[in-house]
Amino acid sequence: MTSLRDVAERAGVAVSTASAALNGTRPVAAATRRRVERAATELGYRPNVLARGLQSKRTRILALLFPAPRSGFGLTEMQFATGAAEAASELGYHLLLSPESADPIEELRHLTGLGLVDGVLLMEVGLDDERPAFLAGSGVPFAMIGRTREPGETDYADIDFAATARDAVAHVAGLGHRKLAFFNLSEDTHAARYGPAIRAGAEFERAAREAGLAYVGGYRPGSAEDGGKAFEDLVGAHPDVTALAVMDDHAAVGVIAAVARHGRRIPEDLTLLLVLSSARVAGMFHPRLTTLEPPSAELGRLGARMLIDRLQEESQGGPQRRLLPCRLVVGDSSAPPREGGTW
Amino acid sequence: MTSLRDVAERAGVAVSTASAALNGTRPVAAATRRRVERAATELGYRPNVLARGLQSKRTRILALLFPAPRSGFGLTEMQFATGAAEAASELGYHLLLSPESADPIEELRHLTGLGLVDGVLLMEVGLDDERPAFLAGSGVPFAMIGRTREPGETDYADIDFAATARDAVAHVAGLGHRKLAFFNLSEDTHAARYGPAIRAGAEFERAAREAGLAYVGGYRPGSAEDGGKAFEDLVGAHPDVTALAVMDDHAAVGVIAAVARHGRRIPEDLTLLLVLSSARVAGMFHPRLTTLEPPSAELGRLGARMLIDRLQEESQGGPQRRLLPCRLVVGDSSAPPREGGTW
């Protein structure tokens, strides 16, 4: 049997360094880690993660609970997962992608009962989500990407909707617009109590008021067809609106078609912003839309790091709370309002 | 200490059923599984996956090697992962999402050396990918979503490009088109030796020839700007082209803008097809584009199932090879060619 000492000797490092390199218990320079791994392979040494896990009661495995993709799923949700997996990997952890069934609490009971994972990362967190209370009650360490209405002592990383709305409003106010409309996420594609919709709606209204802009809210189109109808409604009731922020990509498609039917143009007759869409998606529109791009990979990374901090007891204090704003990426759909133009 | 017998008694099932329900060693009706899990929770019984893994030398964990997202990454790649995770979960396995670094072989050496995973699932497989040879040499069970130039004995699930091209060509030929152009994936965003680009190019050319259609290939625009330029080039050299299939979403944006600059319309003057894009993405274009949607989740599911079959030695025969065609979703960009129209 090859011992860890043999591996350390062949790699020319201390036994503690060889152990850290193979077990990921503390950071080791990449070149050193590779040398140790090569020595282990050459000597046929197989560290056994299971035996180690039995000893330490730690598996260094985290589970990301991944809801069944709904129609609105895209790049953002994938980047939560890849960001979390990357951060975990850098810190010597592994990330399980655990699909959620119709009964997430049963699923959690099953998953945490297996003794397989050290902690759980939640995403798509509802305002009244029951998963955090279950996990807290079970004593399973966890963190959230997103947050409930009252996150209490739970660690979370979420979008800073207040800062995002302020940035969006400052952008359109800076161009000289005096009235902003906001199309929120639809209640069909997203649960009515889905946090981002509630928070974005409230924060856009507040930011517009604070900046002295007139504001029109209350629309929630979830398809191209509904987006077009909502736009006709909007300009019928508010012919002086010159700027519109839309949270749903498909609704934006309908808005653009409706603008064209009026014989009008973007951005000359309407400044159009996408909210919570990637610049990649915004670049598929013509013209390329200004967007507020969510910091998805960063939120995934932060969530994993918070959870690992907690597991390693490096943070024993109060809850870790991090809010990151969306990034404003100015496209070709932003311009000053036309003088005296009405719909 | 609560024993498995206690759990079985409380749940009113045989010990072997309780074991199967908690260990996932064979399928158990969902209602029974839930009853056993509830009994286990109530009695404080904790099956230990690690102790079980040590005994059986199996962890029931698979790793999906997930490459660093490149610009072209989207829904398709996410659906490989979620499909694989779902299939694994249904069969009592867990899926690790393992991000790949710059050196995938070192990464694999590290990952498989840990003793953590029973098998590996590869995606984004290059024609001359070196990972399959490494895994075969290491004796680690694996399967591929995609395939190398010569997959040999390896299990794989991939897109059926021949059937996909035939379906696309039959669609445009059925509308009465006589000449089809094809814009392939760009060499910038995809490695030159990326299988889908090579196979799609060859199969579209072959399918067009077999259907008696004139064919124009060789274009590989990877951005909206390049898509527009390629289109100008195309109609300059082939003013009689009436149908175009495009593999890159952003290139399609440029094509649509170029058509508008000519004062022409889709689909009246050009039938435009997206290839390898989801209907969701195709629905963001105006008009909604006809698309050949990849069976991404199905391929992810198939890959995981093949690997698990192999691990459970249910398939000891020759390699498992499954090819699935893209699904033709007809949008508003398909129409018969205009009589005698040229560019």
Chai-1 contact restraints between the chains, C-beta under 6 A:
chainA,res_idxA,chainB,res_idxB,connection_type,confidence,min_distance_angstrom,max_distance_angstrom,comment,restraint_id
A,R34,B,E106,contact,1.0,0.0,6.0,A-B,restraint_1
A,E37,B,R109,contact,1.0,0.0,6.0,A-B,restraint_2
A,E37,B,H110,contact,1.0,0.0,6.0,A-B,restraint_3
A,T41,B,R109,contact,1.0,0.0,6.0,A-B,restraint_4
A,R46,B,G115,contact,1.0,0.0,6.0,A-B,restraint_5
A,N48,B,G115,contact,1.0,0.0,6.0,A-B,restraint_6
A,V49,B,L114,contact,1.0,0.0,6.0,A-B,restraint_7
A,V49,B,G115,contact,1.0,0.0,6.0,A-B,restraint_8
A,V49,B,L116,contact,1.0,0.0,6.0,A-B,restraint_9
A,L50,B,L50,contact,1.0,0.0,6.0,A-B,restraint_10
A,L50,B,G53,contact,1.0,0.0,6.0,A-B,restraint_11
A,L50,B,L54,contact,1.0,0.0,6.0,A-B,restraint_12
A,G53,B,L50,contact,1.0,0.0,6.0,A-B,restraint_13
A,L54,B,L50,contact,1.0,0.0,6.0,A-B,restraint_14
A,P69,B,T82,contact,1.0,0.0,6.0,A-B,restraint_15
A,G74,B,L75,contact,1.0,0.0,6.0,A-B,restraint_16
A,L75,B,G74,contact,1.0,0.0,6.0,A-B,restraint_17
A,M78,B,M78,contact,1.0,0.0,6.0,A-B,restraint_18
A,T82,B,P69,contact,1.0,0.0,6.0,A-B,restraint_19
A,A85,B,L97,contact,1.0,0.0,6.0,A-B,restraint_20
A,A85,B,P99,contact,1.0,0.0,6.0,A-B,restraint_21
A,E86,B,P99,contact,1.0,0.0,6.0,A-B,restraint_22
A,S89,B,P99,contact,1.0,0.0,6.0,A-B,restraint_23
A,H94,B,L96,contact,1.0,0.0,6.0,A-B,restraint_24
A,L95,B,L97,contact,1.0,0.0,6.0,A-B,restraint_25
A,L96,B,H94,contact,1.0,0.0,6.0,A-B,restraint_26
A,L96,B,L96,contact,1.0,0.0,6.0,A-B,restraint_27
A,L97,B,A85,contact,1.0,0.0,6.0,A-B,restraint_28
A,L97,B,L95,contact,1.0,0.0,6.0,A-B,restraint_29
A,L97,B,L97,contact,1.0,0.0,6.0,A-B,restraint_30
A,P99,B,A85,contact,1.0,0.0,6.0,A-B,restraint_31
A,P99,B,E86,contact,1.0,0.0,6.0,A-B,restraint_32
A,P99,B,S89,contact,1.0,0.0,6.0,A-B,restraint_33
A,E106,B,R34,contact,1.0,0.0,6.0,A-B,restraint_34
A,R109,B,E37,contact,1.0,0.0,6.0,A-B,restraint_35
A,R109,B,T41,contact,1.0,0.0,6.0,A-B,restraint_36
A,H110,B,E37,contact,1.0,0.0,6.0,A-B,restraint_37
A,L114,B,V49,contact,1.0,0.0,6.0,A-B,restraint_38
A,G115,B,R46,contact,1.0,0.0,6.0,A-B,restraint_39
A,G115,B,N48,contact,1.0,0.0,6.0,A-B,restraint_40
A,G115,B,V49,contact,1.0,0.0,6.0,A-B,restraint_41
A,L116,B,V49,contact,1.0,0.0,6.0,A-B,restraint_42
A,D249,B,M284,contact,1.0,0.0,6.0,A-B,restraint_43
A,V253,B,M284,contact,1.0,0.0,6.0,A-B,restraint_44
A,V253,B,H286,contact,1.0,0.0,6.0,A-B,restraint_45
A,A257,B,H286,contact,1.0,0.0,6.0,A-B,restraint_46
A,M284,B,D249,contact,1.0,0.0,6.0,A-B,restraint_47
A,M284,B,V253,contact,1.0,0.0,6.0,A-B,restraint_48
A,M284,B,M284,contact,1.0,0.0,6.0,A-B,restraint_49
A,H286,B,V253,contact,1.0,0.0,6.0,A-B,restraint_50
A,H286,B,A257,contact,1.0,0.0,6.0,A-B,restraint_51
